[in-house]
Amino acid sequence: MLEVINLSCVRDERTLFHTLSFSVAAGDIVQIEGANGAGKTSLLRLLAGLSRPEAGEVRWHGQPTGQQREQWHQSLLFLGHQPGVKAVLSPLENLRFYHPDRDTAQIFDALEYVDLLGYEEVPVAQLSAGQQRRVALARLWLSDAALWILDEPLTAIDKEGVEKLMQRFTQHAEQGGLVILTTHQDLPKSAARVRKIRLTGAELL
Ligand SMILES: Nc1ncnc2c1ncn2[C@@H]1O[C@H](COP(=O)(O)OP(=O)(O)OP(=O)(O)O)[C@@H](O)[C@H]1O
């Protein structure tokens, strides 16, 4: 269980949200919604511990995340809004770098899930925008983390790819995982179980 308790975020002297509280339980898929600049990325970065809140706390299984760094990092897979893969390396090399515990067959399976077979040795810099994001998304088939925090994972992904990702999110949730994502896209019907949390600025009242 992830608990967000009275979280406040100030950027550039502007309060993006104030005393924001919600929780995400095992099996939940949560979409953070809001206009451009509402603070979605800022919230995800706070949740992941990549920046510090003005006030408030994030707890994982009842304990502040800052007090259990090792366990927290093992439990978390964070994919930022940039693909976050190394451009000079191939998809195979990138995934080996991030998941050294996985064998080549497992990495090839993950590349197959994201339709990158045949591109495994091509430098990422030479791949299309959607393919570059798919390299990062292949990690969803390699990670053991329970909590996925995904910033705009569907950007540049085609319709079939989005459908496949939704299936993967659902499968992860059904196995007791948690997914928190942002997207500006309309989610397909298969996303019926997605709970929405909207950042409107009303949290400031
Ligand atoms: N490191 C930073 N320093 C100063 N201001 C920042 C920083 N990061 C974000 N901001 C500001 O915080 C506000 C919220 O940004 P954020 O990226 O969280 O929004 P968002 O909801 O994810 O937007 P989008 O839908 O456009 O991706 C923006 O006005 C942005 O300029």
The ligand as a MOL file (V3000), in Angstrom:
LIG
                    3D

  0  0  0     0  0            999 V3000
M  V30 BEGIN CTAB
M  V30 COUNTS 31 33 0 0 0
M  V30 BEGIN ATOM
M  V30 1 N 12.5120 21.8380 -11.5010 0
M  V30 2 C 11.6010 22.7940 -11.6490 0
M  V30 3 N 11.8960 24.0740 -11.3660 0
M  V30 4 C 10.9750 25.0660 -11.5100 0
M  V30 5 N 9.7290 24.8420 -11.9380 0
M  V30 6 C 9.3830 23.5790 -12.2300 0
M  V30 7 C 10.2900 22.4930 -12.1200 0
M  V30 8 N 9.6640 21.3680 -12.4800 0
M  V30 9 C 8.4160 21.7380 -12.8200 0
M  V30 10 N 8.2510 23.0520 -12.6800 0
M  V30 11 C 7.0190 23.8060 -12.9320 0
M  V30 12 O 5.9850 23.1490 -12.2610 0
M  V30 13 C 4.7940 23.1880 -13.0360 0
M  V30 14 C 4.2550 21.7660 -13.1550 0
M  V30 15 O 5.1160 21.0070 -13.9860 0
M  V30 16 P 4.8530 19.4630 -14.2250 0
M  V30 17 O 5.8850 19.0090 -15.1950 0
M  V30 18 O 4.7720 18.7700 -12.9240 0
M  V30 19 O 3.4030 19.4870 -14.8970 0
M  V30 20 P 2.5760 18.3610 -15.6560 0
M  V30 21 O 1.2070 18.3180 -15.0490 0
M  V30 22 O 3.3340 17.0820 -15.6440 0
M  V30 23 O 2.4890 18.9720 -17.1080 0
M  V30 24 P 2.4050 18.3100 -18.5830 0
M  V30 25 O 1.0130 17.7840 -18.7390 0
M  V30 26 O 2.6520 19.4850 -19.4650 0
M  V30 27 O 3.4800 17.2570 -18.6850 0
M  V30 28 C 5.1480 23.8330 -14.3550 0
M  V30 29 O 4.6490 25.1540 -14.3740 0
M  V30 30 C 6.6590 23.8190 -14.3900 0
M  V30 31 O 7.1760 24.9550 -15.0140 0
M  V30 END ATOM
M  V30 BEGIN BOND
M  V30 1 1 1 2
M  V30 2 1 2 3
M  V30 3 2 2 7
M  V30 4 2 3 4
M  V30 5 1 4 5
M  V30 6 2 5 6
M  V30 7 1 6 7
M  V30 8 1 6 10
M  V30 9 1 7 8
M  V30 10 2 8 9
M  V30 11 1 9 10
M  V30 12 1 10 11
M  V30 13 1 11 12
M  V30 14 1 11 30
M  V30 15 1 12 13
M  V30 16 1 13 14
M  V30 17 1 13 28
M  V30 18 1 14 15
M  V30 19 1 15 16
M  V30 20 2 16 17
M  V30 21 1 16 18
M  V30 22 1 16 19
M  V30 23 1 19 20
M  V30 24 2 20 21
M  V30 25 1 20 22
M  V30 26 1 20 23
M  V30 27 1 23 24
M  V30 28 2 24 25
M  V30 29 1 24 26
M  V30 30 1 24 27
M  V30 31 1 28 29
M  V30 32 1 28 30
M  V30 33 1 30 31
M  V30 END BOND
M  V30 END CTAB
M  END
